[in-house]
């Protein structure tokens, strides 16, 4: 790329030339849209759509509204977090690499993928990674701008229930919630909607049509027959049987409802896309995604060579395929989207955009009851059909589970309809609109909801009951999440989770209506045989895995009380889905005894239920805790209680103090094991810290006393006795961790501490000499944080007086992480640097070359973006940056794995 001036480059950038980033040393591909033909406005040629169905089942504890630690997802906290790390985030920042493995481009794959993301997953992303969440929203906006108003995102059945197995009212709520959730995020109505497991029947299609959904996506095996629309030459075209999956998936089809006479109703229809089955299967189970060349080649095999003016090659698969099931394949997609497909002359589009250009000219009839992951209709979610994930177990439990939950749902309908009419003008309209509260539980929004739907001004207790009823209905929908039936055994986490939702719905019904539904529910579950000998039947699964996991308000209060000994709570503190207001708190210690007495008001952010507790928690040392609770009964009674307890503490007798607690609270007490698991594990770690400190001192002494002996073992190439090797690893590991923590605490405003860096390097060298590995999860996390923080500070700071030292220290930190093989992720650092490279560093390079070489022509690297090289003119004119500093910045990019070598070569 040769530019004679900066203004010329800017003129070229303003032209509608799409310079596609190349991952090799070839000249970038230039695609020029002629005025006569624009593939984004005219349906001509080959269009390609890759659809990703991104979804995770709800994993939150129904009482706390958080996902608890899942050990099977290690080293991550839970499976959402693990799959996010492997798939969702990598697709938002997909790398294009050169043959040296350096980053030459970062692509947001969601801008090119057609996609749906389940609301339960989007809720989690919104809470846990705003950067990725915003990239997804941005991708829909950008694709909408690129594709004439048709964004890549489509909606999804809200709770991922199997729609043909739902009653009519639940079908409507699922679609209405899906639309409202989508609208609140994407700021537009969805054109299409993904059906869970693509499970469909005619009743479901009628709901989609009535709710204004324009299209859906199905598997080719779900079509029965099709035919072209009537024409003057052929007023009654013959139906073509395609029931074995032979339907031509390169065109959209129209499905018509029938009127009351059984005739086709031309005014009521929905358009249907059938994805290419063979390619979609190959993406999931073969090597098609190993390279963009493989993917492009496989898609080209589906292109029809006839005279049709336009055709759509569409594939669909679980979005988790791209990075989770098949690691690193998001890179294949990124390169295919911006290089391979354009080279083929294909237009990357989405279903809504293609439909706007090419309305269906064929109609289709579907098989009556089908899904994409079951060859027996929808039997996988209600029968022992053999479709499962393997293991050779039966699924005879499926039908009894379905029947049991259907029976509970019907009982809950009666309760909701009866009691809901006391609070709501129309309880079912209120349920449909409850999604607005689910999305925003602020007091103002909940009050607006009540103002819109209440029969009268509800009292506080009526509001609580009204919200309990709505939550009961929400959980009655959650308990039909399809994953509960998908696998081979009821007692798996997925089956247990939907039973937990059912259990909570039963509790809420009892709180509002005073009815007891659990006994009948457990009785019916006994008809569901488990494959696991420990349980035998579903009722034991419920008793052992579900009933024991319930959480009461008392347990939340006890959790607050015990953890208050190790946590300084604010006067108002968020505790899971509760607002904990500390109205009084006092702690005293006497020898090994610690006593805290307090008063806390717990308010549920979901139902507004609030309970006022008085608590006392006694820590006798070690693992022994004694926590007591009772409802608040008055200010004077509380002060008298507190006085009596602290008076008893002065006697320093644990037995006497426990007796006093029993006298005042009764013998129902909570202990450490009643804490929620993660906090219990944290406190256990704190309690054993003193022991670990003593052990560290012993190991350190052993290490120092035997250092010379260990060196002799190494010189003679003998194995060091394991006792000495353990002492070495513990000692150096703890020293290293302490130094890393000190480095982080003393790295002021992102500037790395020179002294601590030197200390870390010395420890690392000592460890290498003694052949012991330093590994600790906290070290990895601190290194990643420090690299990002230091990089951000250095690139954003206009003060250049310390730049050489800052960049050198950052290089040292990154190099140290490599030498220690910590396995750190440089993803965020790469992303930040790459953006800065385009907007600041390249203009700095340009400015230096212009000022110091006075060239009339400068040949720039082939992979430079015309629209970003000169994005920041002021940077290119900045005369304060010197060549060594610019080279240091580029060298940092090289260390981070960014392709900057050609710029280094240009600068000489």
N, C-alpha and C positions, 0 to 999 in steps of 0.2 A: 504494500500500500504506500504510494508516494504522494505526499502533499507538499505543495510549494509554499503554503501559508496556513496559519491557523484558521483564518476566515474561510479559506477554501474547504478545509476539513469540516467546518461547521455547516457550510452550505451542503456538502455531501450528506452530512448527518441528517439535515432537515429533509432531504429527498426521501422518497418512500422506498429506500433500498434496505432490504432485510439481510444484513450480513450475518450469516449463520456461523456460529463459532465452531471451528474445526478442532478436533482432538488429535490431529496429526500435523505434519509439516506441509500439508497441501494448501494451496490457495483457498481461502474461504469461498464457499458457494454463495452466489448472489442471485436472488430470485426477484425479478422485476415484474410487478403487476402492470400489464398493459391496460390502457383505458378501455380497449374493446372487450377484455375478459378479466373478470375478477372472480376467482373460485369461491370467494366468501359470499358473493352475491348471486352467483349463477351455478346451478347444479349441473356441472359438466365434469366428466373425468372420474377419478378414483378418490373416494373419501375414506379416511380411516378413523375409527373411534375405538379407543381402549377404555373399557369401563371397569372401575375398581369399586367393589362393594366393601367398604371399610366398616367394621362393626366389632364391638366387644360387648358381651352381656353385662348387665348390671352386677357389680360385685360388692357394692356397698353394704355394710352392716345396716339392716333396715331400722335399727334403733339409734344409731350414731351418725348415719349418713356419710361414712368414710369407708374406704377400702382398707382393711387391716392387712398386716404383713402376710404374704403367701410364700412359704419357704421354698415351694417348688419353682418360684420365679427367680431365685437367687442367681446372681448377686443383687438383683433389683428388689425393690420393696414388694411389688405385686406384678401381676401379669400385664396389666395396662401399662405400667411403667416400662417393663421389659420390651413389649411389642412397640411401644412408642419409640424407644431408643433404637430399635432395629428397623422400624418401618415408617411410622408417621412422620417423625422428624427428618430422617434421611430423604424422604420424598419431597419435603418442603425445601430442602437444601441439597438437591441431588448433584453430585460431582460429575464433571466431565474431565477425564484425565488424559494426559499424553502418554507416550510410550515409556516415559520415565516414572510414571505414577504420580506426576505433579498435577495440581488442579489448574485447569485452563478455563473452566467455566463452572458456575453454580446455577442450577436451573430449579425453578419451582415446578415440579411435575404436575401439581394440581392445576396449573394453568393450561395443561394439555390433556390431562386425563378427564374423561367423563367420570364422575364419582358421586356416590352417596356415602354419607357418614352418619351412622346411627346416632340418634339424639343422646343416648346414654353415654356414648363415647365422646360426643361433642361437649357434653356437660363436663366430663372429666378433663378434656383438653383445655376448656375455658378456665378451669380452676388451676390446672397444674402446669401448663406451658402456654402462656399468652403469646409468645413469639410465633409458635407453630399455629396456634388458633388464628391469629391475625393473618398469617401467610395463606391459610386456607380461604379465609374471607376475601383477601386480596386477590387470590387466584380466580375466584368466581367473578369478581368485578372486572379483572383484566380480560378474562376469557369472554365475558359479556361484551366488552368494548371491541374485542378482536372479531367476534362472531355475530356482529349486528344485533346485539341485545340478548343473546342466548348464552347464559352462563353455564359452566360445566357442571355445577352442582344440581342434583335432584334430591327430592325428599325420600324418606324411608318410613315404612310402617313403624309407629313410634316405639312400641315395646317389643318389636320383633316377634310378634305372635303369629301363629299359622292362621291366616285370615279365613280360609274355608272352614276351620273348626271353631271359629268365634261366632257368637250370636250377632244379630244385626246391629244392636245398639253398640256393642263393643267395636264392631267394624267401623262404624261412623266415628266413634271417639278416637280410635287409632289414627284415622286419616285426618281428622280435624286437629288433633294434637300435633301430628306430623307437619301439617301445613303451617300451623301457628308457630311452632318451634323454628321451622325453616325461615319463615318470614321475619322472625325476631332477629335472626342472625344475618341473613343474606339481603334483607331489605327489599325483597321481591317475593312474589308468589312462585311456587315451584311449577314448572311445566310438566315434569315427569315424577314418577314415584316408584321406588323399588319395593317390591313385595318380599317379605321375609321368606327366604328359601325359594323365591319366585313361586310360592304356593298360590294357586288361583282356582277359582270357580266362577260361574256366571254371576252369582250374587255379589262376589267381591268386585267384579268388574263394574257392576251396576253402581256400587257405592263410589268407585273411582270416578265414574262418569258423572254421577250426581254432584260430586264434590269438585268438579271442574278440572280434574287431572287430564292432561292431553295425551300422555303416552306412558307405557310401561315397557319393561324389558323381560323377555321370557327365553327359556331354553327351546331349541328347535324341536325337541321331543314332545313339547307340550301342544304343538299344532296338530290338528286332525286333517283338515283339508282347506284348500284355498282356490281362488279363481280370480281372474281379472274383472274389473268393473265392466258392466255392460256398455257396449258402444253401438253406434248405428249399424255397423257391419255385423256385430255379434250381440244381439240384445239379450241372449240367455247363455252366457258362457258356461261350459261344463266345470264342475268341481274337480279338482285334482287331489287325490289322496296323498297325504304326506305324513301319515301317522308314525312312520318309522324314522322320523327326523330328517326327511329328504327336502324339507322346505327350503326355498331359495332365500338365504339370509341376507342377501345384498340389497334388499328393498324393504321399506316399511309396509305394514298391512293395516287394514282397518277392520275392527271388530264391531258389529252392530248388535244392539239389543233387539229383542223381539217385543212387539206390542202384545196386547191382551189376546189377540186372535192368533198369535204365533207368527205373524208376518214381520219381516225386517222393518225396524223403525229407523228410517234414514236420518232422523234428527238426533238420535242418541247413539253415540259411538265413542270408541277410544282407539287410538292408534297403537300398534304393537311392533316393537323391533325384536327380532329373534337373533341372538348372537350366534356367531359361527362356532358350533360345537366342537369340531375337531381341533381348531386352533386354540380355543379356550382350554381344552383338556391338555393339549401339548404344553401350554404355558404353565400349567400346574404340575405336570408329571413328567415332562421330557426336558430336553436341553434348549428349548426355544429361547429362553431368556438368558442363556449363557453369554450371548453377545447381541448387539443391535443388528449385526449382519444376519445372524440366525433368525431373529425376529422378522426382519424385513423380508428375508427369503421365504419364510413360512407364510407370511401374509400374501406375498406375491402369488403363491400357488392358488390362492382363493379368488384372485382377480379373474373375472369372466372375460374371455376374449371375443365375445360377440359384439354386435353393433349397438348395444345399449349406450345411450349418451352419458349415463351416470350410474354409479354403483357405490354402495357403502360396505366396506369390510369392517364389521364390528366384532369385538371379542369382549367377554366379561368373565371376571373371576374375582375371588376374594382379594380385596386390596392388600391384605397381609401377605399375599404371595410376593409382593414387591419389597423384599427386604427381610421379612420375618421367616416365611417358609423357605424362601430362596435368598440367601444373604447376598447383599450387594447388587441385586438386580435393578434397583432404582437407577443405577448408573446406566444400565442398558436402555431403560426407558428414556432417560434424559437425552442420550446421544441419538436414539432413534427419532425422537420428536424434533430435534433441531438440526439433524444432519441426514440420517438415513432416509426418512420419509420424504423430506423435500427433494433429495437427490432423485428419488423415484418419480417425482412430480405429483405426489399424493398430498391431499389437503387434510390436515389434522382437524377434526371437527368434533362436535358432540351431537347427540340425538335431536335436541331441540332445534339446533341450527340446521341440521340436514332436513328435518321435517319442514322447516320454513321454506326451504328451497325446492323440496321434492315431496309433495303430498302423495299419499298412497294412491296407487292405481289398481291395487288388488285388495280383496277382502279375505278374511280368514275365519275359520271356525276352530275352536279349541276342544281338546279332550275335556271331559267334564270336571275332573279333579286331579290336579297334577302339581309337582314341585320339581326343582332341578336336582335335588340330592336324594330322591327316593324313586325307584322304578315301580313302586306300588301305589302311586297316587300320593296321598299324604299319610300313609300307614306308619311311616317312621315316627310320627308324633302321636300315635294312639294304639299301635298294634305290634306284635312280635313278628315283624316282616323280615327280619334278618339284616336290615340296613343298620349298620353301626360302625364303630371305629375299629372293630376287631376284638380279639381276645377269646372268641368262642363261647361267650356267655349268651344266655337267652335274654329276651326283652319282654317276658310275660308280664312284667310289672307295668308296662306302658298303658294298657287299657284300664286297669284299676286306678292308676294314678290320674288318668284323664277323667274318668268317671267321678272320682273323689273330688277333684278340683271343680268340675262342672257342677256337682251337687252343692259345694260350698258357694260357688259364684251365685247360684240361684237363690240360696238362702240370704246371701248378702244383698242381692237385688231387692228382696222383700223388705229387709231392714232399711236399706237406703231410701227406697221409695216412700215407706211409711214415715220415717223420722225426718227425711229430707224435706218433705212438704211442710213441716213445721217451721223451717228456716228459709227455704228458697221458693220463689214463685214457680219455677220449674226445675226440679232437682237434676234432671238430665241435661238441660241446657247449662245449668251451673257446672255439671261435671265436664261437659265439653269445653267450657271456658276456664276451667280450673288450671289448664296449661299456663295461663297468664300468671297464676300464682306460683306454679312450679318453677317458672322461669325467673320470677322476682318475688321473693318473700319479704320484701320490705314492708313495714307497717303501713305506709301510705298506699302501696299497691294492694295489699290485702283489704284495707278499708275501702278502696275504690271497688274492689270485687264485691264486697258485701253490699255496698250502696247500690250496685247494679242488680243484684240477685235476691236480696233478702226480702222476706214478706213483711218485716217490721224492723225497727231498730233493735238489733240483737244485743242482749246483755252479754257480759263477759263470758259467763258459763255457757250461754247459747252459742257464742262464737267458737268456743273450744269444741263443743259437740259438733257443730257444723263442719269444722275443719277435720275433726276425727272421722266424720262420715266420708268426706272427700278423700282423705288419706286411706280409708278402708277401701274405697273404690280404686284408688291408684294401685294399692297393693294387690287387689283382686285382678288387675290387668298384668302387673308384674309377675304374678304367679303362673302366668301362661307363657312366659318367655320360652321360645322354642328350644333353647339349649338344654332345658331340663329333660327332654326326651331324646335328644340327638345321639347320645352315646349309649354305651352298652349296659350301664348299671345305675340304678336309682340313687345309691349312696355316694356317687361321685359329687364333687363340689357343685356342679350345675344343678343336679337334682335336689341336693340339700338346700341350695340357695332359693329355689322357687318354693320349697316347703317353708322356709323362713318367712318369705313374704306372706304365704297363706297363714302362718301362725300369727303374724302381726295383725293381719286383717281380722282374724278371729278375736284377738285381744281388743282391737278398736271397736268391734261390734258389741262386745260385752260391756265395754266402758260406756257406750252410748245407750244401748237398748237393754242391757242387763240379761241378754240371752247367752246361753252356754252352748257353743257349737263344737268345742274341741273334742268331747267324748265321741260324738258321732263321726267326726273327721278321722280320729285315730282308729276307730272301729273299721271304717271303710278302707283305710290304708293297710290294714292287716291282710287284705285280699291281694296286695301287691307283693309277689315273691321276689326277694333279693337274691343275687348270686353270691353274696358274702355270708358265710356261715355265722359270723358274729351277729348279724342282724336278722337273718332268716326272712323277715317280712318288713313291709314299709312302716308299720307302726313302731317297730324298734328303731328304725332309722330316725323316725321323728323324735322318739323319746331320748335317744342317745346323742343325736347330732343337732337337733333343732330346739327342743324344749330347754336343753341345758344352756343354749346360747342366748336365751332371752336376756334383756337388759331392763331393769326397773329404774325408776327415778331415784329410789333409795341407793341403788348401786352407783348411779352417777354421782350422787352426793357423797357417798363413801369414797369414791375415786378422788373426788375433789379434796376431801378431808385428808386422806393419807398422803396424796401427792403434795399437799400444801407444806409438808415437812421438808420437801426437797425442791420446791418451786415457789418463787415469790410471785403470787398472783396479784394482778391489778384489782382495783375496786370493782371493775367490770371486765370480765374476761370471757372470751369465746371458748367453750369447752365442747368440742364436737359440734352437735347441732343445738346446743343449749347456750343461753346467755347466763353466766354465773355472776351474780351480784354479791360481793362480799360486804355484808352489813356490819359485821364485827369479827375480829380475829385477834387472838392472843396466844402466845406460845411461851412456855417456860421450861427450863431444863434443870434437872437435879441429878448430878452424877451421870449415870448411864441412861436415866429416864428422861424422856421428852414428852410433854403434854401440850397439845394444842386444842383450844376450845373456840368455836366460832359459830357464826350465824350466816347462812347463805340462802339466797333466793335463786332458784333455777327456773328459767323460762324457756320453753321449747320454741325454737324459731319456726317450727313446722305447724304445731297445733295451738300455740300461744298458752298452752297449759303451764301453770306455774305452781311451784311448791316451795314452802318456806321451811327450811330445816335448821335445827340446832344440832351440832355435832361435837364430839370429843374424840380425839385420837391419841392413843398412848403408844409410844415407841419404847419398847423395853430393851432395845439394843439388838444388833444382828437382824435376824429375819422376823422377829416377833413384834407384831402390831395388834392393837386392840382398838377397833373403831366402833363407836356407837352413834346412833341417830335417833331423833324424835322430831315430830312436827313442832314448830314454834308455837308456844302457848301464851306468850305475853312477855313484855320487857322485864318486869320484876322477877318472874319465874326464871328467866334466862340468867339475869345477874346473880340471883341466889345460887343457881346451879354452878355457874362459873366460879363463884366464891368458894363453894364447898369442894369442888374438884381441886382447885389450886391450893386450898388449905390442906387437903389430903396429900398432895404432892410433896409438901414440906416435910412430911414424915419419912420420905425416901423409901417407902415400902411398896414394892410392886403389887404384892398380894392385897394390901389394904386399899390401894388405889383401884385395882380391878374390882374389888368388892364394892367400892363406892360407885364405880361406873355401872355395875349391875343393879345396884339399888336405885339409881337414878334413871337408867335407860332400859333396864331389862337385860335378859341374857342373849338377845339377838345381836351378835357382833360381826363385824367384817374384819378381814385380815388381808395380808399381802396378796393372797391367791385370788381375792375378789376384784383386784384391779383389772382393767382392760389390758390385754396381753402386752402391747408394746410398751406401755408405761411401766408395767410390772417388770419387764425385762430391763428397762432403763434403770429402775431403782435397784434391781438386783446387781447391776453393774456398779452402781455407786456404793452399794453396801459392801461389795467385795474389794473395793479399791484399796482399803487399808491393808488387806492381806496381800494384794498384788504389789503394793509399794514395798512391803517388807521382803517379799520374794525378789523384787528387783534389786534391792540392796544386797541380798545374799548372792544373787547371780553376778552382780557387778564385782563383788569381792572375789568370787571364784575366778572371774575373768581376769581381773588384775593380777591375782596371785599366780595364775597359770599361763600368762601371756607368752612368756619365754618358752614354756614347754610346748605350747601349741605351735609356735613358730618352728620349733625343732621338728615336730611331726610333719609340718608342711614342707620343710627343706628336704626331709628324707622321703617325701612322697608317701607318707603313711596316713592311714585313716585316723582322724582325730577321734578320741573317745566320745561317744554321743553325749555324755554328761557335760563335757567341756564345750562341745559344739553348740548344745542348747544354751548354755550360759552365755556364749559369745553372741548368738543370734538374739537372745532376749535383751542383753545389755546394749548392743549396738542398735537394735530395733527401737528400744525405748529412747535412747539418746537421739536417734534420728527423728523420731516422732516429736520429741520435745523441741528440737531445733526447728522443725517445720512449723510447729505451732507458734514459736517465738518469731519466726520469719513473717508469718501472716499477721501477727499482732503488731509487729513493729514496722511493717511495710506501709508507711504513712501515705495515704491518698494514692495507693497503687505503686509507689516507688519502692523497689525491692531493697532490703537491707543488705548492704555489701558484706558486713561482718558475718551475718547468719548464713549467707550464701557460701562464704568460704568455709564455715564450720560444717555445712552439709557436704560440701565437696570432700572435705577431709574425712568425714565419717564414711562416706561412700567408698573412698579409696581404701580405708582401713577394712571395710567389709569385703571389698574385692580381694584384698591381700589374704584375708582369712577365709575366703571362699564361702561366705554366708550371704544369703539373699535378704535384702530389706524389702519387706512387703507389708503393707497395711492399707486397708481401704480408705482410712482417713487421710493418709499421705497422698494417695491418688486424687482424692477430692480437693484437697488443699492446693496441690500443684495446678490442677485445672482452673480453680478459681483465681489463683494468683496470676497465671499466664494471661487469662482474659482481662482481669482488672488492670494489670500492668500494661498490656497492649492498648487497652482503651485509653488509659491515662496518657500514654506516650503519644498516640496518634492524634488525640484531641487537644493536647496541651500545646499552646503556641510558644511557650517558653523553650528556647533551644539551648539554653546554657548547660543543661545536664543531659542532652540527648544522647551523646556518645556513651556516657556511663549507663544511662537507662537501658539503651538498646543492648549494650554489652551484657548487663546483668540479666536481661530477659533471655538473651541467647544462652547464657550459662545455665539458667533454670531449665530451659527446654532441653539442652544437651544433657543435663544431669538426669532428667526424667528418662531420656533415651538410654543412658548408660545403666540406669537401675532397672530398666525393663519394667517400668511401672504400668505400662499399658494404658497410659492416659489418652484421653480423647482431645484432639486439637480442633474438633469440628467448629466450635463457636469462635475460636481464635482465627481459624481459616476464613470463616464467613465474614467476620468483622474486617480482617485485613484485605480480603478480596474486594469488598465494597470500597474500602479506603483507597485501594490500588487504583480503581477506576476513576474515583472522583478527586483524588489528591496527588497520589504518587506519580501517576503517568503525566498529569499536567506539570508537575515539578520537573520531571525528566525533559518534557518538551521545552519548558521555559529555559532550562539550563542549556540544552542543545542550541536553541535559538540565540541565546545571549553570548555563548562562548565559542560557537563554531561558525556562526553567520552563514549557515548553509542555505542555499536557495531550495534545495530538495533534501528531504530527510525520509529515508525508507523506514517505516515503522514495522514492528513485529506483526506477522500475519494474523495472530489471534487477537488483535486489538479491536475493541468495539468502536465503530465510528460515532456512535451516539453518546459515548462516555469519555472518550480520550480527552476532549476539551470541555468537559462539563463544568469545570470550575476554572474560569479564566483567571481569576485573581491568583490562584495557586501557581499557574504557569508564569505569572509575572513576579512572583515572590523572589526577591533577591537576597533574602536572609539565609536561605538554605544553601549550604556549600556541598560540593561534589562528594566529599567523604561521608557527609550525613545522609545524602540521598542514596549513596551506595550501601550504607549501613541499613537503611530502610529496606532496600531491595534484598540485601543479604538475609534480613530477618524473614522476608517472604520465602526465600529459598529454604530456610530452616523449617518454616511452617509447612513446606510441601506445596508452595504456590509456584507456578511457572513464571519466573521473572528473568531467566537467563538472557533472553534476547535484549531486554532493557539494560542489563548489566554490560552486555557486549557493546551496545550502542554508546554507553557512557564511557567506555574505554577503561 
